[in-house]
Amino acid sequence: ALLLDYSTGSSPPVSAPSISPTYSSSALPSNPSNLPTGLPSAPSAATTIAPSISPTAFVSYSPWQLANPFARTLNYYVNPSYQQELQSSIVTATGQTKLTLQSMMQVSSAYWIDVKSKINGLDTSSVQGILMDAASKPQKQLVTLIIYDLPNRDCHAKASNGEICCTYNSDRTCNYDAAGTCSAGILEYETTYIDPIYAVLSQYDNLVEIVLIIEPDSLPNL
């Protein structure tokens, strides 16, 4: 699969070290009882002023973690439309199947953009609606989208063949036997599918962490 991190994004925050200061007796006021609440009681005269830093307080990230959007956050977006679909199955399920479905309610899932009509919209059954909802959350969310509308997609696989053809028959189905470079299909793909997706994504750059994946199964069918 081809994974693209669309967002410029920022590096994850690095936790500040935990510092536990100690003090020398000469640095304390003459009346230790006047110390503010929360400070340690007067230490012995042998104590020196030296902060004690816990090495485990530092959070470090390897280069691959910084480059991998899935390693930079735990705030994976959960689509309400997906939750509704799960709930419709939960109400009729029983036993272990029901428990499994219930456990999936807060699990993030990728959203397949398999037709152009799923790009624009105001609900979470569209890319625009998903990003709008994700941007409204108090913490920056990671949204995963699947690019899946290549010309002549899946060829003769009836259940998943696409809506864009290299060459059309008179009934707007794909002519898979036609020779050529698919230039017309690629132009349609770029201008009516990719460009509208880009227009929506650009509105939410830096507001939402966006990952695009080229649907793996479509690649062998190119």
C-alpha positions as CSV (number, residue, x, y, z in Angstrom):
1,A,0.0,0.0,0.0
2,L,1.1,3.5,-0.6
3,L,0.8,5.6,2.5
4,L,0.8,9.4,2.3
5,D,0.9,11.7,5.3
6,Y,-1.1,14.7,3.8
7,S,-0.9,17.0,6.9
8,T,2.2,19.0,7.5
9,G,1.5,18.2,11.1
10,S,3.8,19.0,14.0
11,S,6.1,16.8,16.0
12,P,4.5,15.4,19.1
13,P,5.1,17.2,22.4
14,V,8.0,16.1,24.4
15,S,7.3,15.9,28.1
16,A,9.4,18.2,30.3
17,P,11.7,16.4,32.7
18,S,10.5,15.8,36.3
19,I,12.7,17.9,38.6
20,S,12.7,17.4,42.3
21,P,14.7,20.2,43.8
22,T,16.6,19.9,47.1
23,Y,18.0,22.8,49.1
24,S,20.9,23.6,51.4
25,S,20.1,24.8,54.9
26,S,21.7,28.1,54.2
27,A,19.2,28.7,51.4
28,L,16.2,28.3,53.7
29,P,14.6,31.1,55.6
30,S,15.4,31.4,59.3
31,N,11.9,30.1,60.1
32,P,11.2,27.0,58.0
33,S,7.7,26.9,59.3
34,N,6.9,29.8,57.0
35,L,7.7,27.8,53.9
36,P,4.9,27.7,51.4
37,T,2.7,24.6,51.4
38,G,4.1,21.8,49.3
39,L,7.8,22.5,49.7
40,P,9.9,19.9,51.6
41,S,10.7,20.5,55.3
42,A,14.1,21.9,56.2
43,P,16.9,19.5,55.1
44,S,20.1,18.8,56.8
45,A,23.1,21.2,56.4
46,A,24.8,18.5,54.2
47,T,22.2,18.9,51.5
48,T,23.3,20.9,48.4
49,I,21.3,22.7,45.8
50,A,21.1,20.3,42.9
51,P,18.0,19.4,41.0
52,S,17.4,15.7,40.7
53,I,16.2,14.8,37.2
54,S,14.5,11.5,36.5
55,P,15.9,10.0,33.2
56,T,12.6,8.2,32.6
57,A,10.8,11.5,32.4
58,F,12.1,12.3,28.9
59,V,10.1,11.1,25.9
60,S,12.2,10.4,22.8
61,Y,11.1,9.5,19.3
62,S,13.1,7.7,16.7
63,P,13.2,9.2,13.1
64,W,10.7,6.6,11.8
65,Q,8.3,7.5,14.6
66,L,8.5,11.2,13.7
67,A,7.9,10.3,10.1
68,N,5.0,7.9,10.8
69,P,1.7,9.7,11.6
70,F,0.3,6.6,13.3
71,A,3.2,6.7,15.8
72,R,2.8,10.4,16.6
73,T,-0.6,10.3,18.1
74,L,-3.1,8.2,20.0
75,N,-6.1,10.3,18.9
76,Y,-7.5,8.2,16.1
77,Y,-10.8,9.5,14.8
78,V,-13.8,7.3,15.3
79,N,-16.5,7.9,12.7
80,P,-20.1,8.2,14.1
81,S,-21.5,6.7,10.9
82,Y,-19.4,3.6,11.4
83,Q,-20.6,3.4,15.0
84,Q,-24.2,3.6,13.7
85,E,-23.5,0.7,11.4
86,L,-22.1,-1.3,14.2
87,Q,-25.0,-0.5,16.5
88,S,-27.5,-1.8,13.9
89,S,-25.7,-5.2,14.0
90,I,-25.3,-5.2,17.8
91,V,-29.0,-5.0,18.4
92,T,-29.6,-8.3,16.6
93,A,-26.3,-10.1,17.6
94,T,-25.9,-12.4,20.5
95,G,-23.1,-14.1,22.5
96,Q,-19.4,-13.5,21.5
97,T,-20.4,-11.9,18.3
98,K,-22.2,-9.2,20.1
99,L,-19.3,-8.7,22.6
100,T,-16.9,-8.4,19.7
101,L,-19.1,-5.8,17.9
102,Q,-19.4,-3.8,21.1
103,S,-15.7,-3.8,21.6
104,M,-15.3,-2.2,18.2
105,M,-17.4,0.8,18.9
106,Q,-14.4,3.0,19.9
107,V,-12.0,1.6,17.4
108,S,-10.9,3.9,14.5
109,S,-11.5,2.7,11.0
110,A,-10.4,4.0,7.6
111,Y,-13.0,5.5,5.2
112,W,-13.1,4.2,1.6
113,I,-13.6,6.9,-1.0
114,D,-14.8,4.5,-3.7
115,V,-17.1,6.9,-5.5
116,K,-17.0,10.6,-6.2
117,S,-20.2,11.2,-4.4
118,K,-18.5,10.5,-1.1
119,I,-16.1,13.5,-1.3
120,N,-18.4,16.4,-0.5
121,G,-21.2,16.5,2.1
122,L,-22.0,17.7,5.6
123,D,-22.5,14.3,7.3
124,T,-19.9,11.7,8.3
125,S,-20.6,9.6,5.3
126,S,-18.5,12.0,3.3
127,V,-14.9,13.1,3.4
128,Q,-15.8,16.7,4.0
129,G,-18.2,15.9,6.8
130,I,-15.7,13.5,8.4
131,L,-13.0,16.2,8.5
132,M,-15.4,18.8,9.7
133,D,-16.4,16.5,12.6
134,A,-12.8,15.6,13.4
135,A,-11.7,19.3,13.4
136,S,-14.4,20.0,16.1
137,K,-12.8,17.6,18.6
138,P,-10.7,19.2,21.5
139,Q,-7.6,17.2,20.5
140,K,-6.2,16.9,17.0
141,Q,-7.5,13.8,15.3
142,L,-5.9,11.4,12.9
143,V,-8.2,10.5,10.0
144,T,-7.3,7.7,7.5
145,L,-8.8,7.8,4.0
146,I,-8.6,5.2,1.3
147,I,-8.1,6.4,-2.3
148,Y,-10.1,3.9,-4.4
149,D,-11.5,5.1,-7.7
150,L,-8.8,4.3,-10.2
151,P,-9.8,4.1,-13.9
152,N,-10.9,0.6,-14.8
153,R,-10.8,-0.3,-11.1
154,D,-10.9,-4.1,-10.5
155,C,-11.7,-4.7,-14.1
156,H,-14.4,-7.4,-14.3
157,A,-14.8,-7.8,-10.5
158,K,-18.5,-7.0,-10.6
159,A,-19.0,-6.2,-7.0
160,S,-16.1,-3.7,-6.8
161,N,-15.5,-2.4,-10.3
162,G,-15.2,1.4,-10.5
163,E,-17.0,4.3,-12.0
164,I,-14.2,5.7,-14.1
165,C,-13.3,4.0,-17.4
166,C,-10.3,4.3,-19.7
167,T,-12.8,3.8,-22.5
168,Y,-16.6,3.8,-22.2
169,N,-19.1,1.6,-23.9
170,S,-22.3,3.3,-25.1
171,D,-24.0,2.4,-21.8
172,R,-21.2,4.0,-19.7
173,T,-19.8,0.7,-18.6
174,C,-16.0,0.1,-19.2
175,N,-14.7,-1.3,-22.4
176,Y,-11.9,-3.4,-21.0
177,D,-10.8,-4.6,-24.5
178,A,-10.1,-1.2,-25.8
179,A,-6.5,-0.4,-26.6
180,G,-4.8,2.8,-25.7
181,T,-3.1,4.7,-22.9
182,C,-6.1,5.5,-20.7
183,S,-5.3,9.2,-21.0
184,A,-9.0,10.1,-21.0
185,G,-9.7,8.0,-17.9
186,I,-6.7,9.4,-16.1
187,L,-7.8,13.0,-16.9
188,E,-11.2,12.2,-15.5
189,Y,-9.7,10.6,-12.4
190,E,-7.5,13.7,-11.8
191,T,-10.0,16.4,-12.4
192,T,-13.2,14.9,-11.0
193,Y,-11.9,12.7,-8.2
194,I,-8.4,13.7,-7.0
195,D,-8.7,17.5,-7.4
196,P,-12.0,17.7,-5.5
197,I,-10.5,15.5,-2.7
198,Y,-7.5,17.9,-2.6
199,A,-9.8,20.9,-2.4
200,V,-11.5,19.4,0.7
201,L,-8.3,18.3,2.4
202,S,-6.6,21.6,2.0
203,Q,-9.3,23.2,4.1
204,Y,-8.3,21.1,7.1
205,D,-4.5,21.1,6.8
206,N,-3.0,21.5,10.3
207,L,-6.5,21.1,11.8
208,V,-6.6,17.3,11.3
209,E,-3.9,14.8,10.8
210,I,-4.8,13.2,7.4
211,V,-3.4,9.9,6.1
212,L,-4.2,8.8,2.5
213,I,-3.7,5.2,1.5
214,I,-3.9,3.9,-2.1
215,E,-6.2,0.9,-1.7
216,P,-3.9,-2.1,-1.9
217,D,-6.1,-4.4,-4.0
218,S,-6.5,-1.8,-6.8
219,L,-2.8,-1.6,-7.5
220,P,-2.4,-5.1,-9.1
221,N,-5.3,-4.3,-11.4
222,L,-3.7,-1.3,-13.0
